[in-house]
Every structure is written in structure tokens, then in C-alpha cells.
């Protein structure tokens, strides 16, 4: 089994509930164990005029292959009403593979470590709750260095429910 980190986000249709339902769906994936979930965070959208996002990170231990997992994540998104109408548009649910063990993946459908995660506090801070303090990404970067270069500004850690 490999440790995989999944970024989760929603800004439509009761975002916190969308994340809770996604966590339940992740826990039911075959050949997979839900190993942990970060706190929920709120942040402004990267694009103006959209509702605020609720984000979290889940840790999975899985024997699924990367593209099998991607297909399963996209099925969960679709099952929760995700429509891909515009790039970076509002969404009921977004599930992204951030890290997949110590693999570098460069496929047309999947890039791991996840594209531009180093500049996204709403990814790094929840990830840091679950990952080892000395986590080195497959591309050699240290999580602690990414955190130091990405301020917490704009994030609000939500209280546990």
C-alpha cells in the first residue's frame, strides 16, 4: 500500500457537507483505507466573484494504481453533482491527488506532485496536519520549505464539527 494525499475542495451546495460526503466515499474505495483527514479550512476563491471555498486533505493507504484512483475520484465528484463547465469554475466537489507515495507522475490526465500546490496555502496547511514533519516530495522539495514560502494569510481554520 502507498500513502496518498487527496486535496478536497467545494464552494457550492453546502461545501462542508460536500466534503463530509466525499470523506465517506473515500473510506469506501476498494483496496483503500482512509488513514486521516485534516481540519476544514475556508479561503477565498482564486478567481474573483466566486463563493469562498471549504478545503481539507485526506490521507489514504491504497493499492489502487494512480489512474484507477483518479477515475474513482472523478466518479465521486460526478456522484456529488460536479459539472465541468469552466476551468476553475465554482464546483460542488474537487478531489485532487496531491502526492502518491514517492512517485513522480507525468501523464496527460495526471501530474503528481499536484500542479502548483506549492503556492496554495489551502493545500499545504491541511497537508501538513497529516504528513510527517520531514516529508520530502518525490521531486525533492521539502514540505516544511514549501510552508515557509507560503503564508497562512487568507485561510481560516474551521472549528471541528
JOBEL-V118037 format. One record per residue. RES is the residue in one small letter. D_LAST is the distance of its C-alpha to the last C-alpha in Angstrom with 1 decimal. Layout:
BEGIN
res:RES d_last:D_LAST
res:RES d_last:D_LAST
END
This chain:
BEGIN
res:x d_last:30.2
res:x d_last:29.1
res:x d_last:25.9
res:x d_last:24.6
res:x d_last:21.9
res:x d_last:20.5
res:x d_last:19.4
res:x d_last:17.1
res:x d_last:17.1
res:x d_last:16.9
res:x d_last:18.0
res:x d_last:18.9
res:x d_last:17.8
res:x d_last:14.1
res:x d_last:13.5
res:x d_last:9.8
res:x d_last:10.8
res:x d_last:13.9
res:x d_last:12.3
res:x d_last:10.5
res:x d_last:13.9
res:x d_last:15.7
res:x d_last:14.1
res:x d_last:15.2
res:x d_last:18.6
res:x d_last:19.0
res:x d_last:18.6
res:x d_last:21.5
res:x d_last:23.9
res:x d_last:27.2
res:x d_last:28.4
res:x d_last:24.9
res:x d_last:22.3
res:x d_last:18.7
res:x d_last:18.9
res:x d_last:15.7
res:x d_last:13.0
res:x d_last:12.4
res:x d_last:9.7
res:x d_last:9.6
res:x d_last:12.3
res:x d_last:14.1
res:x d_last:17.9
res:x d_last:21.0
res:x d_last:22.8
res:x d_last:25.8
res:x d_last:27.9
res:x d_last:28.4
res:x d_last:27.6
res:x d_last:24.5
res:x d_last:21.0
res:x d_last:18.6
res:x d_last:17.0
res:x d_last:13.6
res:x d_last:14.4
res:x d_last:13.6
res:x d_last:16.0
res:x d_last:16.4
res:x d_last:19.2
res:x d_last:21.5
res:x d_last:24.6
res:x d_last:27.0
res:x d_last:30.6
res:x d_last:30.5
res:x d_last:32.8
res:x d_last:31.5
res:x d_last:32.7
res:x d_last:31.6
res:x d_last:28.0
res:x d_last:28.4
res:x d_last:29.7
res:x d_last:26.8
res:x d_last:24.2
res:x d_last:26.3
res:x d_last:26.4
res:x d_last:22.6
res:x d_last:22.6
res:x d_last:25.4
res:x d_last:23.8
res:x d_last:20.9
res:x d_last:23.5
res:x d_last:24.3
res:x d_last:27.7
res:x d_last:29.6
res:x d_last:31.5
res:x d_last:31.7
res:x d_last:31.0
res:x d_last:27.9
res:x d_last:27.3
res:x d_last:24.0
res:x d_last:22.3
res:x d_last:19.8
res:x d_last:19.3
res:x d_last:21.0
res:x d_last:21.1
res:x d_last:23.4
res:x d_last:25.0
res:x d_last:24.9
res:x d_last:26.7
res:x d_last:28.5
res:x d_last:29.7
res:x d_last:32.6
res:x d_last:33.9
res:x d_last:35.3
res:x d_last:35.2
res:x d_last:37.3
res:x d_last:37.6
res:x d_last:38.0
res:x d_last:34.6
res:x d_last:32.7
res:x d_last:32.8
res:x d_last:31.1
res:x d_last:30.1
res:x d_last:28.4
res:x d_last:30.4
res:x d_last:29.7
res:x d_last:26.5
res:x d_last:28.2
res:x d_last:27.9
res:x d_last:24.2
res:x d_last:21.8
res:x d_last:18.9
res:x d_last:20.2
res:x d_last:21.6
res:x d_last:18.9
res:x d_last:16.2
res:x d_last:19.2
res:x d_last:20.2
res:x d_last:17.1
res:x d_last:18.3
res:x d_last:22.1
res:x d_last:24.7
res:x d_last:25.8
res:x d_last:29.2
res:x d_last:28.3
res:x d_last:31.3
res:x d_last:30.9
res:x d_last:33.7
res:x d_last:35.5
res:x d_last:35.8
res:x d_last:33.4
res:x d_last:31.2
res:x d_last:27.5
res:x d_last:27.9
res:x d_last:30.7
res:x d_last:28.7
res:x d_last:25.9
res:x d_last:28.7
res:x d_last:30.1
res:x d_last:27.0
res:x d_last:25.5
res:x d_last:21.8
res:x d_last:23.0
res:x d_last:21.2
res:x d_last:17.8
res:x d_last:14.7
res:x d_last:12.0
res:x d_last:8.6
res:x d_last:6.4
res:x d_last:3.8
res:x d_last:0.0
END
